[in-house]
Amino acid sequence: MPILSLAVLVILILIILASALRILNEYERGVIFRLGRVRTVGGKPEAKGPGLIILIPVVDKLVKVSLRVVTMDVPPRTSSPGTTSPSR
């Protein structure tokens, strides 16, 4: 019986450790919320850079922010009848 309880304990610890680790890509930053408030260092909000981030499983929440540029196509303007175009 002690072997079964030890195995359950080891599996539980592995699950908790897996939920505490997060990986951020190069183009992402992470903002950590601790109990709903932004985690600060020296009074300034701290944004975590790329790499491995360790969180407290129930207390901390990580929100990923992408730094990639989003481009969208802008449709050409159409003129309605009766209006003049300033370029002509």
C-alpha positions as CSV (number, residue, x, y, z in Angstrom):
1,M,0.0,0.0,0.0
2,P,2.8,2.6,0.7
3,I,4.1,2.1,-2.9
4,L,0.7,3.1,-4.3
5,S,0.4,6.2,-2.2
6,L,4.0,7.2,-3.1
7,A,3.2,6.8,-6.8
8,V,0.0,8.9,-6.5
9,L,2.0,11.6,-4.6
10,V,4.8,11.6,-7.3
11,I,2.2,11.9,-10.1
12,L,0.4,14.8,-8.2
13,I,3.7,16.6,-7.8
14,L,4.5,16.2,-11.5
15,I,1.1,17.6,-12.5
16,I,1.6,20.6,-10.2
17,L,5.0,21.3,-11.6
18,A,3.8,21.0,-15.2
19,S,1.0,23.6,-14.5
20,A,3.6,26.0,-13.0
21,L,5.8,26.2,-16.1
22,R,5.1,28.3,-19.2
23,I,7.2,29.0,-22.3
24,L,7.1,32.4,-24.1
25,N,8.3,32.7,-27.7
26,E,10.6,35.5,-28.9
27,Y,7.7,37.6,-30.2
28,E,5.7,37.4,-27.0
29,R,5.8,39.1,-23.6
30,G,3.9,37.9,-20.5
31,V,2.1,39.9,-17.9
32,I,1.7,38.0,-14.6
33,F,-1.4,38.6,-12.5
34,R,-1.1,37.5,-8.9
35,L,-4.5,37.2,-7.3
36,G,-6.0,39.5,-9.9
37,R,-3.5,42.3,-9.7
38,V,-0.5,43.0,-11.9
39,R,2.7,41.7,-10.3
40,T,5.1,44.7,-9.8
41,V,8.8,45.0,-9.0
42,G,9.8,48.2,-7.3
43,G,6.4,49.8,-8.0
44,K,6.6,49.2,-11.7
45,P,4.6,46.5,-13.6
46,E,6.9,43.7,-14.6
47,A,6.6,42.2,-18.1
48,K,8.4,38.8,-18.6
49,G,10.4,38.3,-21.7
50,P,10.9,35.2,-23.8
51,G,11.9,32.0,-22.2
52,L,10.8,29.8,-19.3
53,I,8.4,31.3,-16.8
54,I,7.7,29.7,-13.4
55,L,4.3,30.5,-11.8
56,I,2.6,29.6,-8.6
57,P,-0.1,27.3,-9.9
58,V,-3.3,28.6,-8.2
59,V,-2.2,32.1,-7.4
60,D,-0.6,33.4,-10.6
61,K,-2.1,33.8,-14.1
62,L,0.0,34.6,-17.2
63,V,-1.5,36.6,-20.0
64,K,0.5,36.5,-23.3
65,V,0.9,39.6,-25.3
66,S,2.0,39.3,-29.0
67,L,4.4,41.9,-30.3
68,R,3.9,40.9,-33.9
69,V,2.7,43.6,-36.4
70,V,-0.8,42.9,-37.7
71,T,-1.3,44.1,-41.3
72,M,-4.7,44.5,-42.9
73,D,-5.7,45.3,-46.4
74,V,-7.6,48.6,-46.8
75,P,-10.2,48.6,-49.5
76,P,-10.0,51.4,-52.1
77,R,-12.4,54.3,-51.6
78,T,-15.2,54.6,-54.1
79,S,-16.7,57.9,-54.9
80,S,-20.4,58.4,-55.0
81,P,-22.1,60.3,-57.9
82,G,-22.1,64.0,-57.5
83,T,-19.0,64.2,-55.4
84,T,-15.6,65.5,-56.6
85,S,-12.3,63.9,-55.9
86,P,-9.6,66.2,-54.5
87,S,-7.0,64.5,-56.5
88,R,-8.5,65.4,-59.9
